[in-house]
Every structure is written in structure tokens, then in C-alpha cells.
């Protein structure tokens, strides 16, 4: 688990689309890619499914989101210290 400052730096290093998508990824439950794409569209993020799926996978590799079950994503926790 990374520190809050490292977490924030990692979020800031993402693309603009990934940062906006990150804002709709819930922390308390895992959502499917389809649910996230729908939420992203409602938030005004008009990117294609493949781009958003790629952003999720990039954020997963960076440690920002978790994939608790295949195809579902939620925000990763971080240390407050």
C-alpha cells in the first residue's frame, strides 16, 4: 500500500482521461468496466470503451485501482501517513 503523497503523485502522472476516469471509480465497491464507462459518460468523459479499459489497466499497473474479480475495478487504498 502506497502513501497518500505517492498515491496523489501517481494520479497526477496519469493522462487527463485517466485522471477523470479515476474520479468515477468507487472506493467502497468494485464496478464492471461497463458500469464505469456509463458513469464516465454521465461525467462528460466521452472516450471509447477501449481507451477507458486501457486507462483502467494502466491505473491497475500503477497501483491506483484494484481488480478484485476479473473485469471489476475499485480504487486502491493508501496509507494516510
KESE-30157 format. One record per atom (N, C-alpha, C): x, y, z; atom name; residue number from 1; residue in one letter. Coordinates in Angstrom, 2 decimals, always signed. Atoms other than C-alpha are relative to their C-alpha. Layout:
(node (X Y Z) 'CA' NUM 'A')
...
END
This chain:
(node (+0.85 -1.17 +0.00) 'N' 1 'X')
(node (+0.00 +0.00 +0.00) 'CA' 1 'X')
(node (+0.90 +1.24 +0.00) 'C' 1 'X')
(node (-0.86 -1.18 +0.09) 'N' 2 'X')
(node (+1.49 +3.33 -1.02) 'CA' 2 'X')
(node (-0.52 +1.13 +0.89) 'C' 2 'X')
(node (+0.36 -1.15 -0.84) 'N' 3 'X')
(node (+1.50 +6.55 +0.97) 'CA' 3 'X')
(node (-0.94 +0.93 -0.78) 'C' 3 'X')
(node (+0.94 -0.93 +0.62) 'N' 4 'X')
(node (-1.07 +9.27 +0.30) 'CA' 4 'X')
(node (+0.72 +0.92 -0.99) 'C' 4 'X')
(node (-0.72 -0.92 +0.90) 'N' 5 'X')
(node (+1.54 +11.61 -1.22) 'CA' 5 'X')
(node (+0.44 -0.71 -1.28) 'C' 5 'X')
(node (-0.41 +0.78 +1.17) 'N' 6 'X')
(node (+2.88 +8.90 -3.55) 'CA' 6 'X')
(node (-1.23 -0.31 -0.87) 'C' 6 'X')
(node (+1.25 +0.28 +0.70) 'N' 7 'X')
(node (-0.71 +7.98 -4.46) 'CA' 7 'X')
(node (-0.43 +1.22 -0.82) 'C' 7 'X')
(node (+0.39 -1.24 +0.68) 'N' 8 'X')
(node (-1.51 +11.61 -5.33) 'CA' 8 'X')
(node (+0.93 +0.32 -1.16) 'C' 8 'X')
(node (-0.97 -0.22 +1.07) 'N' 9 'X')
(node (+1.69 +11.92 -7.38) 'CA' 9 'X')
(node (-0.27 -0.94 -1.17) 'C' 9 'X')
(node (+0.26 +1.00 +1.04) 'N' 10 'X')
(node (+0.82 +8.74 -9.28) 'CA' 10 'X')
(node (-1.27 +0.37 -0.76) 'C' 10 'X')
(node (+1.22 -0.46 +0.68) 'N' 11 'X')
(node (-2.70 +10.03 -10.02) 'CA' 11 'X')
(node (+0.33 +1.17 -0.92) 'C' 11 'X')
(node (-0.35 -1.18 +0.78) 'N' 12 'X')
(node (-1.25 +13.34 -11.23) 'CA' 12 'X')
(node (+0.80 -0.34 -1.25) 'C' 12 'X')
(node (-0.82 +0.41 +1.14) 'N' 13 'X')
(node (+1.09 +11.48 -13.60) 'CA' 13 'X')
(node (-0.81 -0.70 -1.10) 'C' 13 'X')
(node (+0.85 +0.68 +0.98) 'N' 14 'X')
(node (-1.83 +9.82 -15.42) 'CA' 14 'X')
(node (-0.44 +0.98 -1.08) 'C' 14 'X')
(node (+0.53 -0.85 +1.07) 'N' 15 'X')
(node (-3.30 +11.12 -18.67) 'CA' 15 'X')
(node (-1.25 +0.73 +0.51) 'C' 15 'X')
(node (+1.20 -0.76 -0.40) 'N' 16 'X')
(node (-6.15 +13.64 -18.45) 'CA' 16 'X')
(node (-1.23 -0.91 +0.02) 'C' 16 'X')
(node (+1.14 +0.91 +0.03) 'N' 17 'X')
(node (-8.66 +10.96 -19.45) 'CA' 17 'X')
(node (+0.04 -0.96 +1.18) 'C' 17 'X')
(node (-0.12 +0.93 -1.12) 'N' 18 'X')
(node (-7.34 +8.53 -16.85) 'CA' 18 'X')
(node (-0.30 +0.69 +1.33) 'C' 18 'X')
(node (+0.30 -0.74 -1.24) 'N' 19 'X')
(node (-7.46 +11.19 -14.12) 'CA' 19 'X')
(node (-1.49 +0.23 +0.16) 'C' 19 'X')
(node (+1.45 -0.23 -0.07) 'N' 20 'X')
(node (-11.07 +12.00 -14.96) 'CA' 20 'X')
(node (-0.72 -1.32 +0.26) 'C' 20 'X')
(node (+0.61 +1.32 -0.23) 'N' 21 'X')
(node (-11.96 +8.29 -15.10) 'CA' 21 'X')
(node (+0.21 -0.43 +1.44) 'C' 21 'X')
(node (-0.31 +0.37 -1.38) 'N' 22 'X')
(node (-10.26 +7.76 -11.73) 'CA' 22 'X')
(node (-1.03 +0.58 +0.96) 'C' 22 'X')
(node (+0.98 -0.67 -0.87) 'N' 23 'X')
(node (-12.75 +10.21 -10.19) 'CA' 23 'X')
(node (-1.32 -0.77 +0.10) 'C' 23 'X')
(node (+1.26 +0.75 -0.05) 'N' 24 'X')
(node (-15.67 +7.88 -11.04) 'CA' 24 'X')
(node (+0.18 -1.44 +0.51) 'C' 24 'X')
(node (-0.24 +1.35 -0.53) 'N' 25 'X')
(node (-14.02 +4.67 -9.80) 'CA' 25 'X')
(node (-0.30 +0.00 +1.50) 'C' 25 'X')
(node (+0.35 -0.01 -1.42) 'N' 26 'X')
(node (-15.61 +3.84 -6.43) 'CA' 26 'X')
(node (+1.08 -0.67 +0.86) 'C' 26 'X')
(node (-0.96 +0.58 -0.94) 'N' 27 'X')
(node (-13.50 +3.03 -3.37) 'CA' 27 'X')
(node (-0.63 -1.12 +0.81) 'C' 27 'X')
(node (+0.66 +0.93 -0.91) 'N' 28 'X')
(node (-16.11 +1.01 -1.49) 'CA' 28 'X')
(node (-0.56 -1.25 -0.64) 'C' 28 'X')
(node (+0.49 +1.19 +0.70) 'N' 29 'X')
(node (-17.18 -1.47 -4.16) 'CA' 29 'X')
(node (+0.62 -0.09 -1.38) 'C' 29 'X')
(node (-0.57 +0.19 +1.34) 'N' 30 'X')
(node (-15.96 -2.94 -7.42) 'CA' 30 'X')
(node (-1.10 +0.12 -1.05) 'C' 30 'X')
(node (+0.92 -0.17 +1.11) 'N' 31 'X')
(node (-17.69 -1.92 -10.63) 'CA' 31 'X')
(node (+0.58 -0.65 -1.24) 'C' 31 'X')
(node (-0.43 +0.56 +1.27) 'N' 32 'X')
(node (-17.57 -3.60 -14.03) 'CA' 32 'X')
(node (+0.45 +1.14 -0.91) 'C' 32 'X')
(node (-0.43 -1.02 +0.97) 'N' 33 'X')
(node (-15.96 -1.81 -16.95) 'CA' 33 'X')
(node (-1.24 +0.68 -0.60) 'C' 33 'X')
(node (+1.21 -0.58 +0.58) 'N' 34 'X')
(node (-19.44 -1.32 -18.41) 'CA' 34 'X')
(node (-0.61 +1.04 +0.94) 'C' 34 'X')
(node (+0.52 -0.98 -0.96) 'N' 35 'X')
(node (-20.63 +0.41 -15.21) 'CA' 35 'X')
(node (+0.87 +1.25 +0.02) 'C' 35 'X')
(node (-0.92 -1.15 -0.02) 'N' 36 'X')
(node (-17.53 +2.62 -15.22) 'CA' 36 'X')
(node (-0.11 +0.82 -1.28) 'C' 36 'X')
(node (+0.15 -0.72 +1.27) 'N' 37 'X')
(node (-17.95 +3.52 -18.90) 'CA' 37 'X')
(node (-1.29 +0.83 +0.04) 'C' 37 'X')
(node (+1.27 -0.73 -0.13) 'N' 38 'X')
(node (-21.58 +4.51 -18.19) 'CA' 38 'X')
(node (+0.16 +1.20 +0.93) 'C' 38 'X')
(node (-0.24 -1.09 -0.95) 'N' 39 'X')
(node (-20.53 +6.59 -15.16) 'CA' 39 'X')
(node (+0.89 +1.07 -0.62) 'C' 39 'X')
(node (-0.90 -0.95 +0.66) 'N' 40 'X')
(node (-17.75 +8.18 -17.21) 'CA' 40 'X')
(node (-0.77 +0.86 -1.00) 'C' 40 'X')
(node (+0.80 -0.75 +0.97) 'N' 41 'X')
(node (-20.20 +9.17 -19.95) 'CA' 41 'X')
(node (-0.88 +1.03 +0.71) 'C' 41 'X')
(node (+0.84 -0.93 -0.78) 'N' 42 'X')
(node (-22.52 +10.73 -17.34) 'CA' 42 'X')
(node (+0.83 +1.16 +0.56) 'C' 42 'X')
(node (-0.90 -1.04 -0.52) 'N' 43 'X')
(node (-19.50 +12.67 -16.02) 'CA' 43 'X')
(node (+0.61 +0.83 -1.13) 'C' 43 'X')
(node (-0.49 -0.78 +1.13) 'N' 44 'X')
(node (-18.79 +14.00 -19.52) 'CA' 44 'X')
(node (+1.29 -0.50 -0.61) 'C' 44 'X')
(node (-1.20 +0.59 +0.59) 'N' 45 'X')
(node (-15.90 +11.70 -20.38) 'CA' 45 'X')
(node (-0.44 -0.80 -1.22) 'C' 45 'X')
(node (+0.49 +0.61 +1.22) 'N' 46 'X')
(node (-16.61 +10.85 -23.99) 'CA' 46 'X')
(node (+1.13 -0.68 -0.76) 'C' 46 'X')
(node (-1.05 +0.78 +0.64) 'N' 47 'X')
(node (-13.91 +8.32 -24.79) 'CA' 47 'X')
(node (-0.55 -1.38 -0.32) 'C' 47 'X')
(node (+0.47 +1.32 +0.40) 'N' 48 'X')
(node (-14.31 +4.98 -26.44) 'CA' 48 'X')
(node (+0.36 -1.05 +1.04) 'C' 48 'X')
(node (-0.12 +1.09 -0.97) 'N' 49 'X')
(node (-14.58 +1.76 -24.46) 'CA' 49 'X')
(node (+1.45 -0.50 +0.12) 'C' 49 'X')
(node (-1.37 +0.51 +0.00) 'N' 50 'X')
(node (-11.11 +0.56 -25.47) 'CA' 50 'X')
(node (+0.98 +0.94 +0.70) 'C' 50 'X')
(node (-0.87 -0.98 -0.66) 'N' 51 'X')
(node (-9.44 +3.76 -24.30) 'CA' 51 'X')
(node (-0.21 -0.04 +1.51) 'C' 51 'X')
(node (+0.28 +0.04 -1.43) 'N' 52 'X')
(node (-11.20 +3.65 -20.94) 'CA' 52 'X')
(node (+0.49 -1.30 +0.64) 'C' 52 'X')
(node (-0.51 +1.28 -0.51) 'N' 53 'X')
(node (-10.37 -0.05 -20.50) 'CA' 53 'X')
(node (+1.52 +0.06 +0.12) 'C' 53 'X')
(node (-1.45 -0.17 -0.05) 'N' 54 'X')
(node (-6.74 +0.80 -21.29) 'CA' 54 'X')
(node (+0.43 +0.88 +1.17) 'C' 54 'X')
(node (-0.29 -0.87 -1.15) 'N' 55 'X')
(node (-6.78 +3.61 -18.71) 'CA' 55 'X')
(node (-0.12 -0.79 +1.30) 'C' 55 'X')
(node (+0.18 +0.81 -1.21) 'N' 56 'X')
(node (-8.13 +1.20 -16.08) 'CA' 56 'X')
(node (+1.17 -0.96 +0.20) 'C' 56 'X')
(node (-1.12 +0.93 -0.11) 'N' 57 'X')
(node (-5.41 -1.33 -16.84) 'CA' 57 'X')
(node (+1.30 +0.72 +0.35) 'C' 57 'X')
(node (-1.18 -0.79 -0.33) 'N' 58 'X')
(node (-2.72 +1.36 -16.71) 'CA' 58 'X')
(node (-0.03 +0.40 +1.47) 'C' 58 'X')
(node (+0.13 -0.38 -1.40) 'N' 59 'X')
(node (-4.05 +2.58 -13.36) 'CA' 59 'X')
(node (+0.16 -1.20 +0.92) 'C' 59 'X')
(node (-0.19 +1.23 -0.78) 'N' 60 'X')
(node (-4.12 -1.02 -12.12) 'CA' 60 'X')
(node (+1.49 -0.30 +0.14) 'C' 60 'X')
(node (-1.44 +0.24 -0.04) 'N' 61 'X')
(node (-0.46 -1.47 -13.03) 'CA' 61 'X')
(node (+0.73 +1.01 +0.88) 'C' 61 'X')
(node (-0.61 -1.06 -0.82) 'N' 62 'X')
(node (+0.34 +1.83 -11.28) 'CA' 62 'X')
(node (-0.37 -0.13 +1.47) 'C' 62 'X')
(node (+0.42 +0.19 -1.39) 'N' 63 'X')
(node (-1.38 +0.61 -8.09) 'CA' 63 'X')
(node (-1.10 +0.94 +0.46) 'C' 63 'X')
(node (+1.07 -0.94 -0.36) 'N' 64 'X')
(node (-4.22 +3.16 -8.21) 'CA' 64 'X')
(node (-1.35 -0.67 +0.14) 'C' 64 'X')
(node (+1.24 +0.75 -0.08) 'N' 65 'X')
(node (-7.04 +0.69 -8.77) 'CA' 65 'X')
(node (+0.30 -1.47 +0.16) 'C' 65 'X')
(node (-0.10 +1.45 -0.19) 'N' 66 'X')
(node (-7.59 -2.93 -7.84) 'CA' 66 'X')
(node (-1.00 -0.68 -0.94) 'C' 66 'X')
(node (+0.93 +0.82 +0.78) 'N' 67 'X')
(node (-9.23 -5.67 -9.90) 'CA' 67 'X')
(node (-0.31 -1.24 +0.84) 'C' 67 'X')
(node (+0.27 +1.11 -0.93) 'N' 68 'X')
(node (-10.75 -7.88 -7.16) 'CA' 68 'X')
(node (-0.57 -1.24 -0.69) 'C' 68 'X')
(node (+0.47 +1.10 +0.84) 'N' 69 'X')
(node (-12.52 -10.04 -9.76) 'CA' 69 'X')
(node (+0.22 +0.44 -1.44) 'C' 69 'X')
(node (-0.32 -0.35 +1.38) 'N' 70 'X')
(node (-11.79 -10.20 -13.45) 'CA' 70 'X')
(node (-1.07 +0.93 -0.59) 'C' 70 'X')
(node (+0.89 -0.95 +0.64) 'N' 71 'X')
(node (-13.28 -7.17 -15.18) 'CA' 71 'X')
(node (-0.72 +0.95 +0.93) 'C' 71 'X')
(node (+0.58 -0.95 -0.95) 'N' 72 'X')
(node (-14.25 -5.30 -12.00) 'CA' 72 'X')
(node (+1.12 +0.81 +0.64) 'C' 72 'X')
(node (-1.04 -0.89 -0.50) 'N' 73 'X')
(node (-12.36 -2.33 -10.61) 'CA' 73 'X')
(node (-0.52 +0.86 +1.14) 'C' 73 'X')
(node (+0.28 -0.97 -1.06) 'N' 74 'X')
(node (-12.25 -0.19 -7.48) 'CA' 74 'X')
(node (+1.30 +0.69 +0.37) 'C' 74 'X')
(node (-1.21 -0.74 -0.40) 'N' 75 'X')
(node (-9.88 +2.40 -6.06) 'CA' 75 'X')
(node (+0.80 -0.79 +1.01) 'C' 75 'X')
(node (-0.89 +0.65 -0.96) 'N' 76 'X')
(node (-6.90 +1.07 -4.19) 'CA' 76 'X')
(node (+0.11 +0.90 +1.25) 'C' 76 'X')
(node (-0.20 -0.80 -1.21) 'N' 77 'X')
(node (-6.46 +2.16 -0.56) 'CA' 77 'X')
(node (+1.44 +0.52 +0.05) 'C' 77 'X')
(node (-1.36 -0.53 -0.21) 'N' 78 'X')
(node (-3.44 +4.20 +0.54) 'CA' 78 'X')
(node (+0.16 +0.32 +1.47) 'C' 78 'X')
(node (-0.32 -0.36 -1.41) 'N' 79 'X')
(node (-1.69 +4.97 +3.83) 'CA' 79 'X')
(node (-0.17 +1.50 +0.18) 'C' 79 'X')
(node (+0.20 -1.42 -0.29) 'N' 80 'X')
(node (-2.64 +8.29 +5.39) 'CA' 80 'X')
(node (+1.29 +0.69 +0.43) 'C' 80 'X')
(node (-1.23 -0.60 -0.54) 'N' 81 'X')
(node (+0.86 +8.84 +6.81) 'CA' 81 'X')
(node (+0.88 +0.50 -1.11) 'C' 81 'X')
END
